Amino acid sequence: MFDWIADPNAWLALGTLSSLEIVLGMDNIIFPHAGDGQTAGTSTKRRPSHRRIR
């Protein structure tokens, strides 16, 4: 049942997964708007259509 404890591949996989979780978690803290179509650091709204420059 606990044979995976002695398997180095299991520990390598666990270490890799943990490292990715930490890096990607920090990425979400640093760039919170990366997934909503905005660039990092911008939170401006679009102008109404009658105020846009054409």
Buried (B, 14 or more C-beta within 10 A) or exposed (E): EEEEEEEEEEEEEEEEEEEEEEEEEEEEEEEEEEEEEEEEEEEEEEEEEEEEEE
